[in-house]
Amino acid sequence: MGFAFVPSEEFYEYLYSDSEFCTGLGKVMLAAGRLETAVRVCLKSRGVSGVSPRATLGTLTRALKNAGLLSGNGERHFEDLVLKRNYLAHNLFDLFSGQLEETILERENLVKEDVHVFRERVENLAHDFMHFVGIVNEAERRGGVVL
């Protein structure tokens, strides 16, 4: 007995109905907000001007780069976090409804049980965000390059 592929919009409904996936997605958003705050504090303490209290992670990442507070690897890591957070926050339904091409996540050949894989992905991403909160906070304490 094999697994049955489900249409992508149906898979979206499985994600939407899965409390563990939604909890993980919420953790991603909360951790991203915490990283934004840590970066704002870091930028402010270094005298970087023009950073709005409402600046989001993409804008804050550019400010870090422009202030010379990111190495090349750090820049790539931050840009990756921005991309993934934005994708989850703004593009999931577009992906599963066929309005957006597959890039970060797949939508074809999914089975209901793949919800477990998506749960793990959001939990890992939330962990990644919190890891970078720690890196920014440590850089803030020692006054060095963020990453």
C-alpha positions as CSV (number, residue, x, y, z in Angstrom):
1,M,0.0,0.0,0.0
2,G,1.5,3.3,-1.1
3,F,0.9,6.9,-0.3
4,A,-1.6,8.9,-2.4
5,F,-0.5,12.2,-3.8
6,V,-2.8,15.1,-2.9
7,P,-3.6,18.2,-5.0
8,S,-1.6,21.1,-3.8
9,E,-4.6,23.2,-2.6
10,E,-5.7,20.2,-0.5
11,F,-2.2,20.0,0.9
12,Y,-2.4,23.6,1.9
13,E,-5.6,22.8,3.8
14,Y,-3.7,20.0,5.6
15,L,-1.0,22.6,6.6
16,Y,-3.7,25.1,7.7
17,S,-5.4,22.5,9.8
18,D,-2.2,21.2,11.4
19,S,-1.8,22.8,14.8
20,E,1.9,21.8,15.1
21,F,2.7,23.4,11.7
22,C,0.8,26.5,12.6
23,T,2.6,26.7,16.0
24,G,5.9,26.3,14.2
25,L,5.0,29.0,11.7
26,G,4.0,31.3,14.6
27,K,7.4,30.6,16.2
28,V,9.1,31.6,13.0
29,M,7.2,34.9,13.0
30,L,7.9,35.6,16.7
31,A,11.6,34.7,16.3
32,A,11.9,36.9,13.2
33,G,10.4,39.8,15.2
34,R,12.9,39.2,18.0
35,L,15.8,39.2,15.5
36,E,14.5,42.5,14.1
37,T,14.5,44.0,17.6
38,A,18.0,42.7,18.3
39,V,19.3,44.2,15.0
40,R,17.6,47.6,15.7
41,V,19.3,47.7,19.1
42,C,22.6,46.8,17.6
43,L,22.3,49.4,14.9
44,K,21.2,52.1,17.3
45,S,24.0,51.4,19.8
46,R,26.5,51.8,17.0
47,G,25.1,55.1,16.0
48,V,23.6,54.0,12.7
49,S,21.0,56.6,11.9
50,G,17.9,56.5,9.7
51,V,16.7,53.2,10.9
52,S,12.9,53.3,11.5
53,P,11.5,51.6,14.6
54,R,9.3,49.8,12.2
55,A,12.0,48.7,9.8
56,T,11.6,45.0,8.8
57,L,14.3,42.4,8.5
58,G,15.2,43.1,4.8
59,T,15.7,46.8,5.5
60,L,17.6,46.0,8.7
61,T,19.9,43.6,6.9
62,R,20.7,46.3,4.3
63,A,21.5,48.7,7.2
64,L,23.8,46.1,8.8
65,K,25.6,45.6,5.4
66,N,25.8,49.4,4.7
67,A,27.3,49.9,8.2
68,G,29.9,47.3,7.6
69,L,28.5,45.0,10.3
70,L,28.1,41.9,8.2
71,S,30.7,39.7,6.6
72,G,29.9,38.1,3.2
73,N,28.8,34.9,4.8
74,G,26.7,36.9,7.4
75,E,25.0,38.8,4.6
76,R,24.1,35.6,2.8
77,H,22.7,34.1,6.0
78,F,20.6,37.1,6.8
79,E,19.3,37.3,3.2
80,D,18.4,33.7,3.4
81,L,16.4,34.3,6.6
82,V,14.7,37.2,5.0
83,L,13.8,35.2,1.9
84,K,12.4,32.2,3.9
85,R,10.5,34.4,6.4
86,N,8.9,36.4,3.6
87,Y,8.1,33.3,1.6
88,L,6.3,31.7,4.6
89,A,4.5,34.9,5.6
90,H,3.4,36.0,2.1
91,N,3.6,33.2,-0.4
92,L,2.3,29.9,0.9
93,F,-1.2,30.1,-0.5
94,D,0.1,31.5,-3.8
95,L,2.5,28.5,-4.0
96,F,-0.2,25.9,-3.3
97,S,-2.8,27.6,-5.5
98,G,-0.4,27.6,-8.4
99,Q,0.0,31.4,-8.6
100,L,3.7,31.1,-7.8
101,E,6.3,28.8,-9.2
102,E,8.1,26.3,-6.9
103,T,11.2,27.7,-5.4
104,I,11.9,27.2,-1.7
105,L,9.1,24.7,-1.1
106,E,7.7,22.1,-3.3
107,R,4.0,21.7,-4.2
108,E,4.0,18.7,-6.5
109,N,4.0,15.0,-5.5
110,L,3.0,15.7,-1.9
111,V,1.2,13.3,0.3
112,K,-0.7,14.1,3.4
113,E,2.1,12.8,5.6
114,D,4.5,15.4,4.1
115,V,2.9,17.8,6.7
116,H,5.4,16.3,9.1
117,V,8.3,17.5,6.8
118,F,6.8,21.0,6.7
119,R,6.4,21.0,10.5
120,E,10.1,20.1,10.9
121,R,11.1,22.8,8.4
122,V,9.3,25.6,10.3
123,E,10.7,24.4,13.6
124,N,14.2,24.4,12.2
125,L,13.7,27.9,10.7
126,A,12.5,29.2,14.1
127,H,15.6,27.7,15.7
128,D,17.8,29.4,13.0
129,F,16.2,32.7,13.8
130,M,16.8,32.3,17.5
131,H,20.4,31.3,16.8
132,F,20.9,34.5,14.9
133,V,19.3,36.5,17.8
134,G,22.1,35.0,20.0
135,I,24.7,35.9,17.4
136,V,23.5,39.5,17.2
137,N,23.2,39.8,21.0
138,E,26.7,38.5,21.5
139,A,28.1,40.9,18.8
140,E,26.2,43.7,20.6
141,R,27.9,42.7,23.9
142,R,31.4,42.6,22.4
143,G,30.9,45.5,19.9
144,G,32.2,43.6,16.9
145,V,31.0,42.7,13.4
146,V,27.6,40.9,13.7
147,L,28.6,38.0,11.5
